């Protein structure tokens, strides 16, 4: 991969695609809605990463990311069903 991995919380915070819900007191429904929004953010990010892997011809990474995306899609579907 030719990169050095992040090793501190500060570095991870710069790289994250999710935003912390600090200071918000949610009820159970609000927390589940926030969790759903985070899963949807991860799904959108994985779709972009899948496009990059496809352009680079990286079938292994593409397969790995597809599996992750499917897991997040399943969880998002279950959360959406519960919240209706």
PDB file of N, CA, C and O in Angstrom:
ATOM      1  N   UNK A   1       0.819  -1.199   0.000  1.00  0.00           N
ATOM      2  CA  UNK A   1       0.000   0.000   0.000  1.00  0.00           C
ATOM      3  C   UNK A   1       0.858   1.257   0.000  1.00  0.00           C
ATOM      4  O   UNK A   1       0.367   2.348  -0.290  1.00  0.00           O
ATOM      5  N   UNK A   2       2.121   1.107   0.321  1.00  0.00           N
ATOM      6  CA  UNK A   2       3.063   2.235   0.309  1.00  0.00           C
ATOM      7  C   UNK A   2       2.623   3.408   1.162  1.00  0.00           C
ATOM      8  O   UNK A   2       2.777   4.560   0.754  1.00  0.00           O
ATOM      9  N   UNK A   3       2.085   3.143   2.322  1.00  0.00           N
ATOM     10  CA  UNK A   3       1.656   4.221   3.214  1.00  0.00           C
ATOM     11  C   UNK A   3       1.885   3.796   4.657  1.00  0.00           C
ATOM     12  O   UNK A   3       1.887   2.609   4.983  1.00  0.00           O
ATOM     13  N   UNK A   4       2.073   4.781   5.501  1.00  0.00           N
ATOM     14  CA  UNK A   4       2.206   4.521   6.934  1.00  0.00           C
ATOM     15  C   UNK A   4       0.828   4.697   7.550  1.00  0.00           C
ATOM     16  O   UNK A   4       0.153   5.697   7.306  1.00  0.00           O
ATOM     17  N   UNK A   5       0.415   3.728   8.345  1.00  0.00           N
ATOM     18  CA  UNK A   5      -0.927   3.794   8.929  1.00  0.00           C
ATOM     19  C   UNK A   5      -0.986   4.829  10.046  1.00  0.00           C
ATOM     20  O   UNK A   5       0.015   5.136  10.692  1.00  0.00           O
ATOM     21  N   UNK A   6      -2.178   5.350  10.248  1.00  0.00           N
ATOM     22  CA  UNK A   6      -2.408   6.302  11.337  1.00  0.00           C
ATOM     23  C   UNK A   6      -2.173   5.587  12.662  1.00  0.00           C
ATOM     24  O   UNK A   6      -2.513   4.413  12.812  1.00  0.00           O
ATOM     25  N   UNK A   7      -1.590   6.302  13.623  1.00  0.00           N
ATOM     26  CA  UNK A   7      -1.285   5.656  14.885  1.00  0.00           C
ATOM     27  C   UNK A   7      -1.744   6.417  16.113  1.00  0.00           C
ATOM     28  O   UNK A   7      -1.537   5.968  17.240  1.00  0.00           O
ATOM     29  N   UNK A   8      -2.363   7.562  15.900  1.00  0.00           N
ATOM     30  CA  UNK A   8      -2.830   8.334  17.055  1.00  0.00           C
ATOM     31  C   UNK A   8      -4.293   8.712  16.858  1.00  0.00           C
ATOM     32  O   UNK A   8      -4.799   8.733  15.736  1.00  0.00           O
ATOM     33  N   UNK A   9      -4.951   9.004  17.950  1.00  0.00           N
ATOM     34  CA  UNK A   9      -6.352   9.404  17.874  1.00  0.00           C
ATOM     35  C   UNK A   9      -6.506  10.653  17.023  1.00  0.00           C
ATOM     36  O   UNK A   9      -7.459  10.764  16.252  1.00  0.00           O
ATOM     37  N   UNK A  10      -5.587  11.588  17.154  1.00  0.00           N
ATOM     38  CA  UNK A  10      -5.653  12.820  16.364  1.00  0.00           C
ATOM     39  C   UNK A  10      -5.587  12.509  14.866  1.00  0.00           C
ATOM     40  O   UNK A  10      -6.318  13.107  14.076  1.00  0.00           O
ATOM     41  N   UNK A  11      -4.718  11.578  14.475  1.00  0.00           N
ATOM     42  CA  UNK A  11      -4.626  11.191  13.065  1.00  0.00           C
ATOM     43  C   UNK A  11      -5.913  10.509  12.601  1.00  0.00           C
ATOM     44  O   UNK A  11      -6.390  10.767  11.496  1.00  0.00           O
ATOM     45  N   UNK A  12      -6.468   9.646  13.436  1.00  0.00           N
ATOM     46  CA  UNK A  12      -7.715   8.969  13.082  1.00  0.00           C
ATOM     47  C   UNK A  12      -8.853   9.969  12.908  1.00  0.00           C
ATOM     48  O   UNK A  12      -9.677   9.829  12.004  1.00  0.00           O
ATOM     49  N   UNK A  13      -8.896  10.975  13.772  1.00  0.00           N
ATOM     50  CA  UNK A  13      -9.954  11.986  13.679  1.00  0.00           C
ATOM     51  C   UNK A  13      -9.870  12.771  12.378  1.00  0.00           C
ATOM     52  O   UNK A  13     -10.896  13.193  11.843  1.00  0.00           O
ATOM     53  N   UNK A  14      -8.664  12.971  11.863  1.00  0.00           N
ATOM     54  CA  UNK A  14      -8.497  13.666  10.583  1.00  0.00           C
ATOM     55  C   UNK A  14      -8.979  12.806   9.420  1.00  0.00           C
ATOM     56  O   UNK A  14      -9.425  13.330   8.399  1.00  0.00           O
ATOM     57  N   UNK A  15      -8.890  11.489   9.574  1.00  0.00           N
ATOM     58  CA  UNK A  15      -9.218  10.566   8.490  1.00  0.00           C
ATOM     59  C   UNK A  15     -10.667  10.088   8.492  1.00  0.00           C
ATOM     60  O   UNK A  15     -11.148   9.569   7.485  1.00  0.00           O
ATOM     61  N   UNK A  16     -11.356  10.256   9.599  1.00  0.00           N
ATOM     62  CA  UNK A  16     -12.697   9.681   9.720  1.00  0.00           C
ATOM     63  C   UNK A  16     -13.696  10.328   8.768  1.00  0.00           C
ATOM     64  O   UNK A  16     -13.579  11.504   8.422  1.00  0.00           O
ATOM     65  N   UNK A  17     -14.653   9.556   8.365  1.00  0.00           N
ATOM     66  CA  UNK A  17     -15.736  10.053   7.511  1.00  0.00           C
ATOM     67  C   UNK A  17     -17.024  10.231   8.301  1.00  0.00           C
ATOM     68  O   UNK A  17     -18.022  10.720   7.772  1.00  0.00           O
ATOM     69  N   UNK A  18     -17.000   9.834   9.563  1.00  0.00           N
ATOM     70  CA  UNK A  18     -18.174   9.954  10.429  1.00  0.00           C
ATOM     71  C   UNK A  18     -17.969  11.095  11.404  1.00  0.00           C
ATOM     72  O   UNK A  18     -16.840  11.401  11.787  1.00  0.00           O
ATOM     73  N   UNK A  19     -19.042  11.712  11.797  1.00  0.00           N
ATOM     74  CA  UNK A  19     -18.982  12.818  12.752  1.00  0.00           C
ATOM     75  C   UNK A  19     -19.523  12.357  14.099  1.00  0.00           C
ATOM     76  O   UNK A  19     -20.530  11.653  14.173  1.00  0.00           O
ATOM     77  N   UNK A  20     -18.842  12.763  15.151  1.00  0.00           N
ATOM     78  CA  UNK A  20     -19.256  12.399  16.496  1.00  0.00           C
ATOM     79  C   UNK A  20     -20.541  13.132  16.871  1.00  0.00           C
ATOM     80  O   UNK A  20     -20.745  14.283  16.485  1.00  0.00           O
ATOM     81  N   UNK A  21     -21.393  12.461  17.620  1.00  0.00           N
ATOM     82  CA  UNK A  21     -22.658  13.038  18.083  1.00  0.00           C
ATOM     83  C   UNK A  21     -22.499  13.545  19.513  1.00  0.00           C
ATOM     84  O   UNK A  21     -23.410  13.400  20.328  1.00  0.00           O
ATOM     85  N   UNK A  22     -21.366  14.128  19.815  1.00  0.00           N
ATOM     86  CA  UNK A  22     -21.049  14.554  21.185  1.00  0.00           C
ATOM     87  C   UNK A  22     -22.038  15.603  21.686  1.00  0.00           C
ATOM     88  O   UNK A  22     -22.461  16.491  20.945  1.00  0.00           O
ATOM     89  N   UNK A  23     -22.388  15.477  22.946  1.00  0.00           N
ATOM     90  CA  UNK A  23     -23.230  16.473  23.589  1.00  0.00           C
ATOM     91  C   UNK A  23     -24.700  16.383  23.262  1.00  0.00           C
ATOM     92  O   UNK A  23     -25.490  17.203  23.731  1.00  0.00           O
ATOM     93  N   UNK A  24     -25.083  15.404  22.469  1.00  0.00           N
ATOM     94  CA  UNK A  24     -26.497  15.251  22.112  1.00  0.00           C
ATOM     95  C   UNK A  24     -27.084  14.111  22.924  1.00  0.00           C
ATOM     96  O   UNK A  24     -26.604  12.979  22.860  1.00  0.00           O
ATOM     97  N   UNK A  25     -28.108  14.409  23.677  1.00  0.00           N
ATOM     98  CA  UNK A  25     -28.802  13.378  24.448  1.00  0.00           C
ATOM     99  C   UNK A  25     -29.987  12.886  23.634  1.00  0.00           C
ATOM    100  O   UNK A  25     -31.029  13.537  23.566  1.00  0.00           O
ATOM    101  N   UNK A  26     -29.807  11.731  23.023  1.00  0.00           N
ATOM    102  CA  UNK A  26     -30.860  11.159  22.193  1.00  0.00           C
ATOM    103  C   UNK A  26     -31.660  10.134  22.989  1.00  0.00           C
ATOM    104  O   UNK A  26     -31.153   9.497  23.912  1.00  0.00           O
ATOM    105  N   UNK A  27     -32.903   9.998  22.608  1.00  0.00           N
ATOM    106  CA  UNK A  27     -33.666   8.854  23.085  1.00  0.00           C
ATOM    107  C   UNK A  27     -33.249   7.662  22.221  1.00  0.00           C
ATOM    108  O   UNK A  27     -32.420   7.811  21.324  1.00  0.00           O
ATOM    109  N   UNK A  28     -33.804   6.505  22.479  1.00  0.00           N
ATOM    110  CA  UNK A  28     -33.409   5.308  21.733  1.00  0.00           C
ATOM    111  C   UNK A  28     -33.636   5.484  20.237  1.00  0.00           C
ATOM    112  O   UNK A  28     -32.785   5.106  19.433  1.00  0.00           O
ATOM    113  N   UNK A  29     -34.780   6.057  19.858  1.00  0.00           N
ATOM    114  CA  UNK A  29     -35.069   6.269  18.439  1.00  0.00           C
ATOM    115  C   UNK A  29     -34.076   7.214  17.791  1.00  0.00           C
ATOM    116  O   UNK A  29     -33.660   7.002  16.651  1.00  0.00           O
ATOM    117  N   UNK A  30     -33.694   8.258  18.515  1.00  0.00           N
ATOM    118  CA  UNK A  30     -32.714   9.207  17.992  1.00  0.00           C
ATOM    119  C   UNK A  30     -31.344   8.582  17.807  1.00  0.00           C
ATOM    120  O   UNK A  30     -30.648   8.861  16.830  1.00  0.00           O
ATOM    121  N   UNK A  31     -30.960   7.729  18.757  1.00  0.00           N
ATOM    122  CA  UNK A  31     -29.670   7.044  18.637  1.00  0.00           C
ATOM    123  C   UNK A  31     -29.672   6.077  17.460  1.00  0.00           C
ATOM    124  O   UNK A  31     -28.677   5.964  16.744  1.00  0.00           O
ATOM    125  N   UNK A  32     -30.791   5.377  17.259  1.00  0.00           N
ATOM    126  CA  UNK A  32     -30.878   4.452  16.127  1.00  0.00           C
ATOM    127  C   UNK A  32     -30.881   5.207  14.807  1.00  0.00           C
ATOM    128  O   UNK A  32     -30.294   4.745  13.828  1.00  0.00           O
ATOM    129  N   UNK A  33     -31.539   6.368  14.769  1.00  0.00           N
ATOM    130  CA  UNK A  33     -31.539   7.188  13.553  1.00  0.00           C
ATOM    131  C   UNK A  33     -30.127   7.688  13.249  1.00  0.00           C
ATOM    132  O   UNK A  33     -29.723   7.722  12.087  1.00  0.00           O
ATOM    133  N   UNK A  34     -29.374   8.077  14.279  1.00  0.00           N
ATOM    134  CA  UNK A  34     -27.991   8.513  14.082  1.00  0.00           C
ATOM    135  C   UNK A  34     -27.129   7.345  13.596  1.00  0.00           C
ATOM    136  O   UNK A  34     -26.264   7.525  12.739  1.00  0.00           O
ATOM    137  N   UNK A  35     -27.364   6.159  14.140  1.00  0.00           N
ATOM    138  CA  UNK A  35     -26.641   4.970  13.708  1.00  0.00           C
ATOM    139  C   UNK A  35     -26.947   4.660  12.248  1.00  0.00           C
ATOM    140  O   UNK A  35     -26.047   4.315  11.482  1.00  0.00           O
ATOM    141  N   UNK A  36     -28.214   4.782  11.862  1.00  0.00           N
ATOM    142  CA  UNK A  36     -28.605   4.573  10.468  1.00  0.00           C
ATOM    143  C   UNK A  36     -27.885   5.565   9.560  1.00  0.00           C
ATOM    144  O   UNK A  36     -27.365   5.180   8.513  1.00  0.00           O
ATOM    145  N   UNK A  37     -27.849   6.830   9.950  1.00  0.00           N
ATOM    146  CA  UNK A  37     -27.164   7.850   9.147  1.00  0.00           C
ATOM    147  C   UNK A  37     -25.684   7.507   8.985  1.00  0.00           C
ATOM    148  O   UNK A  37     -25.115   7.708   7.912  1.00  0.00           O
ATOM    149  N   UNK A  38     -25.063   6.996  10.037  1.00  0.00           N
ATOM    150  CA  UNK A  38     -23.655   6.605   9.948  1.00  0.00           C
ATOM    151  C   UNK A  38     -23.463   5.422   9.006  1.00  0.00           C
ATOM    152  O   UNK A  38     -22.510   5.406   8.226  1.00  0.00           O
ATOM    153  N   UNK A  39     -24.346   4.439   9.064  1.00  0.00           N
ATOM    154  CA  UNK A  39     -24.253   3.307   8.128  1.00  0.00           C
ATOM    155  C   UNK A  39     -24.400   3.801   6.694  1.00  0.00           C
ATOM    156  O   UNK A  39     -23.684   3.339   5.805  1.00  0.00           O
ATOM    157  N   UNK A  40     -25.310   4.723   6.461  1.00  0.00           N
ATOM    158  CA  UNK A  40     -25.501   5.253   5.109  1.00  0.00           C
ATOM    159  C   UNK A  40     -24.281   6.037   4.640  1.00  0.00           C
ATOM    160  O   UNK A  40     -23.940   5.998   3.458  1.00  0.00           O
ATOM    161  N   UNK A  41     -23.621   6.747   5.550  1.00  0.00           N
ATOM    162  CA  UNK A  41     -22.382   7.450   5.209  1.00  0.00           C
ATOM    163  C   UNK A  41     -21.297   6.452   4.820  1.00  0.00           C
ATOM    164  O   UNK A  41     -20.576   6.659   3.843  1.00  0.00           O
ATOM    165  N   UNK A  42     -21.185   5.377   5.581  1.00  0.00           N
ATOM    166  CA  UNK A  42     -20.188   4.345   5.283  1.00  0.00           C
ATOM    167  C   UNK A  42     -20.484   3.705   3.925  1.00  0.00           C
ATOM    168  O   UNK A  42     -19.562   3.450   3.150  1.00  0.00           O
ATOM    169  N   UNK A  43     -21.747   3.447   3.633  1.00  0.00           N
ATOM    170  CA  UNK A  43     -22.128   2.846   2.350  1.00  0.00           C
ATOM    171  C   UNK A  43     -21.717   3.756   1.196  1.00  0.00           C
ATOM    172  O   UNK A  43     -21.139   3.291   0.214  1.00  0.00           O
ATOM    173  N   UNK A  44     -22.013   5.051   1.310  1.00  0.00           N
ATOM    174  CA  UNK A  44     -21.623   5.995   0.247  1.00  0.00           C
ATOM    175  C   UNK A  44     -20.101   6.026   0.077  1.00  0.00           C
ATOM    176  O   UNK A  44     -19.600   6.063  -1.047  1.00  0.00           O
ATOM    177  N   UNK A  45     -19.381   6.013   1.174  1.00  0.00           N
ATOM    178  CA  UNK A  45     -17.913   6.023   1.113  1.00  0.00           C
ATOM    179  C   UNK A  45     -17.381   4.752   0.462  1.00  0.00           C
ATOM    180  O   UNK A  45     -16.462   4.807  -0.355  1.00  0.00           O
ATOM    181  N   UNK A  46     -17.950   3.623   0.818  1.00  0.00           N
ATOM    182  CA  UNK A  46     -17.510   2.355   0.229  1.00  0.00           C
ATOM    183  C   UNK A  46     -17.795   2.310  -1.268  1.00  0.00           C
ATOM    184  O   UNK A  46     -17.006   1.748  -2.027  1.00  0.00           O
ATOM    185  N   UNK A  47     -18.906   2.891  -1.700  1.00  0.00           N
ATOM    186  CA  UNK A  47     -19.205   2.928  -3.140  1.00  0.00           C
ATOM    187  C   UNK A  47     -18.129   3.715  -3.891  1.00  0.00           C
ATOM    188  O   UNK A  47     -17.695   3.308  -4.969  1.00  0.00           O
ATOM    189  N   UNK A  48     -17.702   4.843  -3.316  1.00  0.00           N
ATOM    190  CA  UNK A  48     -16.627   5.627  -3.939  1.00  0.00           C
ATOM    191  C   UNK A  48     -15.330   4.827  -3.964  1.00  0.00           C
ATOM    192  O   UNK A  48     -14.608   4.831  -4.961  1.00  0.00           O
ATOM    193  N   UNK A  49     -15.043   4.146  -2.869  1.00  0.00           N
ATOM    194  CA  UNK A  49     -13.822   3.343  -2.799  1.00  0.00           C
ATOM    195  C   UNK A  49     -13.876   2.169  -3.781  1.00  0.00           C
ATOM    196  O   UNK A  49     -12.850   1.777  -4.338  1.00  0.00           O
ATOM    197  N   UNK A  50     -15.059   1.616  -3.992  1.00  0.00           N
ATOM    198  CA  UNK A  50     -15.219   0.536  -4.974  1.00  0.00           C
ATOM    199  C   UNK A  50     -14.902   1.030  -6.380  1.00  0.00           C
ATOM    200  O   UNK A  50     -14.280   0.317  -7.167  1.00  0.00           O
ATOM    201  N   UNK A  51     -15.329   2.248  -6.694  1.00  0.00           N
ATOM    202  CA  UNK A  51     -15.021   2.827  -8.007  1.00  0.00           C
ATOM    203  C   UNK A  51     -13.511   2.965  -8.181  1.00  0.00           C
ATOM    204  O   UNK A  51     -12.975   2.669  -9.249  1.00  0.00           O
ATOM    205  N   UNK A  52     -12.833   3.411  -7.138  1.00  0.00           N
ATOM    206  CA  UNK A  52     -11.379   3.564  -7.195  1.00  0.00           C
ATOM    207  C   UNK A  52     -10.705   2.210  -7.389  1.00  0.00           C
ATOM    208  O   UNK A  52      -9.803   2.080  -8.216  1.00  0.00           O
ATOM    209  N   UNK A  53     -11.132   1.210  -6.640  1.00  0.00           N
ATOM    210  CA  UNK A  53     -10.552  -0.132  -6.769  1.00  0.00           C
ATOM    211  C   UNK A  53     -10.787  -0.690  -8.169  1.00  0.00           C
ATOM    212  O   UNK A  53      -9.909  -1.345  -8.732  1.00  0.00           O
ATOM    213  N   UNK A  54     -11.963  -0.435  -8.732  1.00  0.00           N
ATOM    214  CA  UNK A  54     -12.265  -0.918 -10.083  1.00  0.00           C
ATOM    215  C   UNK A  54     -11.360  -0.237 -11.111  1.00  0.00           C
ATOM    216  O   UNK A  54     -10.847  -0.889 -12.020  1.00  0.00           O
ATOM    217  N   UNK A  55     -11.166   1.078 -10.964  1.00  0.00           N
ATOM    218  CA  UNK A  55     -10.291   1.810 -11.895  1.00  0.00           C
ATOM    219  C   UNK A  55      -8.860   1.289 -11.836  1.00  0.00           C
ATOM    220  O   UNK A  55      -8.155   1.274 -12.845  1.00  0.00           O
ATOM    221  N   UNK A  56      -8.435   0.862 -10.646  1.00  0.00           N
ATOM    222  CA  UNK A  56      -7.078   0.347 -10.474  1.00  0.00           C
ATOM    223  C   UNK A  56      -6.975  -1.140 -10.808  1.00  0.00           C
ATOM    224  O   UNK A  56      -5.886  -1.711 -10.779  1.00  0.00           O
ATOM    225  N   UNK A  57      -8.107  -1.763 -11.126  1.00  0.00           N
ATOM    226  CA  UNK A  57      -8.114  -3.182 -11.463  1.00  0.00           C
ATOM    227  C   UNK A  57      -7.794  -4.080 -10.282  1.00  0.00           C
ATOM    228  O   UNK A  57      -7.231  -5.160 -10.457  1.00  0.00           O
ATOM    229  N   UNK A  58      -8.144  -3.648  -9.096  1.00  0.00           N
ATOM    230  CA  UNK A  58      -7.840  -4.392  -7.870  1.00  0.00           C
ATOM    231  C   UNK A  58      -9.050  -5.234  -7.466  1.00  0.00           C
ATOM    232  O   UNK A  58      -9.884  -4.806  -6.668  1.00  0.00           O
ATOM    233  N   UNK A  59      -9.129  -6.431  -8.029  1.00  0.00           N
ATOM    234  CA  UNK A  59     -10.288  -7.301  -7.809  1.00  0.00           C
ATOM    235  C   UNK A  59     -10.407  -7.751  -6.359  1.00  0.00           C
ATOM    236  O   UNK A  59     -11.519  -7.865  -5.844  1.00  0.00           O
ATOM    237  N   UNK A  60      -9.296  -8.009  -5.693  1.00  0.00           N
ATOM    238  CA  UNK A  60      -9.337  -8.463  -4.303  1.00  0.00           C
ATOM    239  C   UNK A  60      -9.913  -7.410  -3.379  1.00  0.00           C
ATOM    240  O   UNK A  60     -10.770  -7.702  -2.545  1.00  0.00           O
ATOM    241  N   UNK A  61      -9.436  -6.178  -3.533  1.00  0.00           N
ATOM    242  CA  UNK A  61      -9.965  -5.082  -2.719  1.00  0.00           C
ATOM    243  C   UNK A  61     -11.421  -4.838  -3.056  1.00  0.00           C
ATOM    244  O   UNK A  61     -12.233  -4.568  -2.170  1.00  0.00           O
ATOM    245  N   UNK A  62     -11.756  -4.931  -4.338  1.00  0.00           N
ATOM    246  CA  UNK A  62     -13.139  -4.733  -4.767  1.00  0.00           C
ATOM    247  C   UNK A  62     -14.057  -5.747  -4.093  1.00  0.00           C
ATOM    248  O   UNK A  62     -15.130  -5.390  -3.607  1.00  0.00           O
ATOM    249  N   UNK A  63     -13.638  -7.003  -4.062  1.00  0.00           N
ATOM    250  CA  UNK A  63     -14.438  -8.048  -3.426  1.00  0.00           C
ATOM    251  C   UNK A  63     -14.572  -7.802  -1.924  1.00  0.00           C
ATOM    252  O   UNK A  63     -15.658  -7.950  -1.364  1.00  0.00           O
ATOM    253  N   UNK A  64     -13.470  -7.427  -1.274  1.00  0.00           N
ATOM    254  CA  UNK A  64     -13.481  -7.147   0.159  1.00  0.00           C
ATOM    255  C   UNK A  64     -14.431  -5.992   0.480  1.00  0.00           C
ATOM    256  O   UNK A  64     -15.244  -6.088   1.399  1.00  0.00           O
ATOM    257  N   UNK A  65     -14.323  -4.899  -0.283  1.00  0.00           N
ATOM    258  CA  UNK A  65     -15.175  -3.731  -0.041  1.00  0.00           C
ATOM    259  C   UNK A  65     -16.640  -4.033  -0.330  1.00  0.00           C
ATOM    260  O   UNK A  65     -17.528  -3.519   0.352  1.00  0.00           O
ATOM    261  N   UNK A  66     -16.896  -4.864  -1.338  1.00  0.00           N
ATOM    262  CA  UNK A  66     -18.276  -5.246  -1.644  1.00  0.00           C
ATOM    263  C   UNK A  66     -18.893  -5.988  -0.464  1.00  0.00           C
ATOM    264  O   UNK A  66     -20.042  -5.734  -0.103  1.00  0.00           O
ATOM    265  N   UNK A  67     -18.140  -6.900   0.137  1.00  0.00           N
ATOM    266  CA  UNK A  67     -18.634  -7.623   1.313  1.00  0.00           C
ATOM    267  C   UNK A  67     -18.939  -6.690   2.470  1.00  0.00           C
ATOM    268  O   UNK A  67     -19.964  -6.834   3.138  1.00  0.00           O
ATOM    269  N   UNK A  68     -18.044  -5.725   2.711  1.00  0.00           N
ATOM    270  CA  UNK A  68     -18.288  -4.748   3.777  1.00  0.00           C
ATOM    271  C   UNK A  68     -19.543  -3.931   3.488  1.00  0.00           C
ATOM    272  O   UNK A  68     -20.372  -3.711   4.371  1.00  0.00           O
ATOM    273  N   UNK A  69     -19.670  -3.484   2.239  1.00  0.00           N
ATOM    274  CA  UNK A  69     -20.822  -2.666   1.868  1.00  0.00           C
ATOM    275  C   UNK A  69     -22.120  -3.450   2.049  1.00  0.00           C
ATOM    276  O   UNK A  69     -23.114  -2.903   2.527  1.00  0.00           O
ATOM    277  N   UNK A  70     -22.117  -4.710   1.674  1.00  0.00           N
ATOM    278  CA  UNK A  70     -23.319  -5.531   1.831  1.00  0.00           C
ATOM    279  C   UNK A  70     -23.708  -5.666   3.300  1.00  0.00           C
ATOM    280  O   UNK A  70     -24.894  -5.654   3.628  1.00  0.00           O
ATOM    281  N   UNK A  71     -22.726  -5.794   4.185  1.00  0.00           N
ATOM    282  CA  UNK A  71     -23.022  -5.878   5.620  1.00  0.00           C
ATOM    283  C   UNK A  71     -23.647  -4.578   6.127  1.00  0.00           C
ATOM    284  O   UNK A  71     -24.606  -4.603   6.898  1.00  0.00           O
ATOM    285  N   UNK A  72     -23.097  -3.446   5.688  1.00  0.00           N
ATOM    286  CA  UNK A  72     -23.645  -2.153   6.112  1.00  0.00           C
ATOM    287  C   UNK A  72     -25.034  -1.920   5.512  1.00  0.00           C
ATOM    288  O   UNK A  72     -25.908  -1.357   6.171  1.00  0.00           O
ATOM    289  N   UNK A  73     -25.239  -2.353   4.262  1.00  0.00           N
ATOM    290  CA  UNK A  73     -26.566  -2.223   3.648  1.00  0.00           C
ATOM    291  C   UNK A  73     -27.597  -3.051   4.404  1.00  0.00           C
ATOM    292  O   UNK A  73     -28.727  -2.606   4.602  1.00  0.00           O
ATOM    293  N   UNK A  74     -27.217  -4.242   4.821  1.00  0.00           N
ATOM    294  CA  UNK A  74     -28.137  -5.094   5.577  1.00  0.00           C
ATOM    295  C   UNK A  74     -28.504  -4.442   6.906  1.00  0.00           C
ATOM    296  O   UNK A  74     -29.675  -4.415   7.283  1.00  0.00           O
ATOM    297  N   UNK A  75     -27.512  -3.919   7.616  1.00  0.00           N
ATOM    298  CA  UNK A  75     -27.783  -3.269   8.894  1.00  0.00           C
ATOM    299  C   UNK A  75     -28.647  -2.027   8.689  1.00  0.00           C
ATOM    300  O   UNK A  75     -29.565  -1.781   9.472  1.00  0.00           O
ATOM    301  N   UNK A  76     -28.367  -1.246   7.652  1.00  0.00           N
ATOM    302  CA  UNK A  76     -29.169  -0.050   7.373  1.00  0.00           C
ATOM    303  C   UNK A  76     -30.611  -0.441   7.066  1.00  0.00           C
ATOM    304  O   UNK A  76     -31.548   0.222   7.511  1.00  0.00           O
ATOM    305  N   UNK A  77     -30.784  -1.511   6.311  1.00  0.00           N
ATOM    306  CA  UNK A  77     -32.139  -1.980   5.987  1.00  0.00           C
ATOM    307  C   UNK A  77     -32.882  -2.366   7.262  1.00  0.00           C
ATOM    308  O   UNK A  77     -34.052  -2.023   7.431  1.00  0.00           O
ATOM    309  N   UNK A  78     -32.196  -3.088   8.167  1.00  0.00           N
ATOM    310  CA  UNK A  78     -32.843  -3.499   9.419  1.00  0.00           C
ATOM    311  C   UNK A  78     -33.192  -2.286  10.282  1.00  0.00           C
ATOM    312  O   UNK A  78     -34.269  -2.238  10.875  1.00  0.00           O
ATOM    313  N   UNK A  79     -32.298  -1.320  10.355  1.00  0.00           N
ATOM    314  CA  UNK A  79     -32.573  -0.119  11.146  1.00  0.00           C
ATOM    315  C   UNK A  79     -33.737   0.673  10.551  1.00  0.00           C
ATOM    316  O   UNK A  79     -34.608   1.147  11.280  1.00  0.00           O
ATOM    317  N   UNK A  80     -33.749   0.816   9.211  1.00  0.00           N
ATOM    318  CA  UNK A  80     -34.864   1.524   8.553  1.00  0.00           C
ATOM    319  C   UNK A  80     -36.184   0.833   8.848  1.00  0.00           C
ATOM    320  O   UNK A  80     -37.182   1.489   9.145  1.00  0.00           O
ATOM    321  N   UNK A  81     -36.190  -0.491   8.765  1.00  0.00           N
ATOM    322  CA  UNK A  81     -37.419  -1.250   9.038  1.00  0.00           C
ATOM    323  C   UNK A  81     -37.878  -1.045  10.471  1.00  0.00           C
ATOM    324  O   UNK A  81     -39.075  -0.902  10.723  1.00  0.00           O
ATOM    325  N   UNK A  82     -36.953  -1.030  11.401  1.00  0.00           N
ATOM    326  CA  UNK A  82     -37.295  -0.853  12.808  1.00  0.00           C
ATOM    327  C   UNK A  82     -37.833   0.551  13.070  1.00  0.00           C
ATOM    328  O   UNK A  82     -38.775   0.723  13.843  1.00  0.00           O
ATOM    329  N   UNK A  83     -37.241   1.545  12.434  1.00  0.00           N
ATOM    330  CA  UNK A  83     -37.614   2.939  12.692  1.00  0.00           C
ATOM    331  C   UNK A  83     -38.934   3.350  12.040  1.00  0.00           C
ATOM    332  O   UNK A  83     -39.480   4.402  12.371  1.00  0.00           O
ATOM    333  N   UNK A  84     -39.447   2.543  11.129  1.00  0.00           N
ATOM    334  CA  UNK A  84     -40.721   2.884  10.464  1.00  0.00           C
ATOM    335  C   UNK A  84     -41.876   2.695  11.386  1.00  0.00           C
ATOM    336  O   UNK A  84     -43.020   2.932  10.999  1.00  0.00           O
TER     337      UNK A  84
END
